[in-house]
Amino acid sequence: MLPLVDELHEAPFSLPAILLLERDPLEAFFVDSLIHRVLKADVWLWHEERLDIALKVLAVTSFRLILLGAPSYPRVSNRQLVRRVRALAPRTPIVLRVPPEQLPAEPIDPRVYGVTSVAPKQHAESVLQAVRRVLPLG
């Protein structure tokens, strides 16, 4: 017997959600593998490769964590990218992920970009740390 509609609303169910903004399909697969195969996290990972679509999604959906792949958007600097996302998700932790060759030898202060952290792409531990810090994974 199916529960009544009122019973369904008594105990809402929702998975923690992560937005992955990344144009490189191999990098997106890498992040997906880390989250679902390594962490075995029960999360909803929304991968969006287009900035304009991601901004529309952010306007109507909230996420627990945002992973921004940069710089992969023409005519949009890392700071502009973060500002656009931050305007729609002011309290959501953001990890700015940049190609390793574009990171300086000295660590970047994440406050420069207004993000939770700046991490190299293709670096498993930075993604794993960010997800573990933000999401309760049992």
C-alpha positions as CSV (number, residue, x, y, z in Angstrom):
1,M,0.0,0.0,0.0
2,L,1.4,3.4,-1.0
3,P,1.6,6.0,1.8
4,L,-0.8,9.0,1.7
5,V,0.5,12.2,0.3
6,D,0.6,13.8,3.8
7,E,2.8,10.9,5.1
8,L,5.3,11.6,2.3
9,H,5.7,15.2,3.4
10,E,6.3,14.3,7.0
11,A,9.8,13.0,6.4
12,P,11.4,14.8,3.4
13,F,14.3,13.1,1.8
14,S,17.1,14.9,0.1
15,L,20.6,14.1,-0.9
16,P,23.4,16.5,-0.3
17,A,24.1,18.2,-3.7
18,I,27.4,19.3,-5.3
19,L,27.6,21.5,-8.4
20,L,30.6,20.7,-10.6
21,L,31.2,23.5,-13.1
22,E,33.8,22.0,-15.5
23,R,34.2,22.0,-19.3
24,D,36.7,19.2,-19.5
25,P,34.8,15.9,-19.6
26,L,37.8,13.9,-18.4
27,E,38.2,16.2,-15.3
28,A,34.4,15.8,-14.6
29,F,34.7,12.0,-14.8
30,F,37.7,12.2,-12.5
31,V,35.8,14.2,-9.9
32,D,32.7,11.9,-10.2
33,S,34.9,8.9,-9.7
34,L,36.4,10.4,-6.6
35,I,33.1,11.2,-5.0
36,H,31.2,8.1,-5.9
37,R,33.9,5.4,-6.1
38,V,36.5,6.5,-3.7
39,L,34.4,8.2,-1.0
40,K,31.4,6.2,-1.9
41,A,29.4,9.3,-1.0
42,D,25.6,9.3,-1.3
43,V,25.5,12.7,-3.0
44,W,23.9,14.2,-6.0
45,L,26.6,15.5,-8.3
46,W,25.3,18.0,-10.9
47,H,27.9,18.4,-13.6
48,E,27.4,21.5,-15.8
49,E,29.9,22.5,-18.5
50,R,28.3,25.8,-19.6
51,L,28.5,28.8,-17.3
52,D,25.3,30.3,-18.4
53,I,23.3,27.2,-17.7
54,A,25.1,26.7,-14.3
55,L,24.1,30.2,-13.3
56,K,20.4,29.5,-14.2
57,V,20.6,26.3,-12.2
58,L,22.1,28.2,-9.2
59,A,19.2,30.7,-9.4
60,V,16.7,28.0,-8.6
61,T,18.7,25.3,-6.8
62,S,20.9,25.3,-3.7
63,F,24.0,23.1,-3.3
64,R,26.1,22.2,-0.3
65,L,29.4,22.6,-2.3
66,I,30.4,24.1,-5.6
67,L,33.5,22.9,-7.4
68,L,34.6,25.5,-10.0
69,G,36.8,24.4,-12.8
70,A,38.8,27.3,-14.1
71,P,40.0,28.9,-16.3
72,S,37.9,27.3,-18.9
73,Y,35.5,30.0,-19.9
74,P,36.5,32.5,-22.6
75,R,36.5,36.2,-21.6
76,V,35.8,35.3,-17.9
77,S,38.6,35.7,-15.3
78,N,38.7,33.5,-12.2
79,R,37.6,36.4,-10.1
80,Q,34.7,37.2,-12.4
81,L,33.7,33.5,-12.4
82,V,33.7,33.3,-8.6
83,R,31.8,36.7,-8.3
84,R,29.0,35.4,-10.7
85,V,28.6,32.2,-8.8
86,R,28.9,33.8,-5.3
87,A,26.2,36.3,-6.2
88,L,23.7,33.4,-6.6
89,A,25.2,31.2,-3.8
90,P,26.5,33.6,-1.2
91,R,26.9,31.0,1.7
92,T,27.9,28.0,-0.3
93,P,31.5,26.8,0.0
94,I,33.3,27.1,-3.3
95,V,36.5,25.3,-4.3
96,L,38.2,27.0,-7.2
97,R,40.1,24.3,-9.2
98,V,42.8,25.4,-11.5
99,P,45.3,23.6,-13.7
100,P,48.4,22.7,-11.7
101,E,50.7,24.6,-14.1
102,Q,48.8,27.8,-13.3
103,L,49.3,27.6,-9.6
104,P,52.2,29.6,-8.2
105,A,54.9,28.0,-6.1
106,E,53.5,29.7,-3.0
107,P,50.0,28.7,-1.8
108,I,47.2,31.1,-2.9
109,D,45.2,32.7,-0.1
110,P,41.6,31.7,-1.0
111,R,40.3,35.0,0.3
112,V,41.9,36.6,-2.8
113,Y,39.2,35.0,-4.9
114,G,36.5,34.8,-2.2
115,V,36.5,31.0,-2.1
116,T,36.8,28.3,0.5
117,S,40.0,26.9,-1.1
118,V,42.0,27.0,-4.3
119,A,43.1,23.5,-5.5
120,P,44.9,22.0,-8.4
121,K,42.9,20.0,-11.0
122,Q,43.9,16.4,-11.3
123,H,44.6,16.4,-7.5
124,A,42.5,13.8,-5.8
125,E,43.2,14.9,-2.2
126,S,42.0,18.5,-2.7
127,V,38.6,17.3,-3.9
128,L,38.4,14.6,-1.2
129,Q,39.3,17.1,1.6
130,A,36.7,19.6,0.3
131,V,33.9,17.1,0.2
132,R,34.8,15.6,3.6
133,R,35.0,19.1,5.2
134,V,31.5,20.2,3.9
135,L,29.4,17.0,3.8
136,P,28.8,14.6,6.7
137,L,29.7,11.3,5.2
138,G,29.0,9.0,8.2
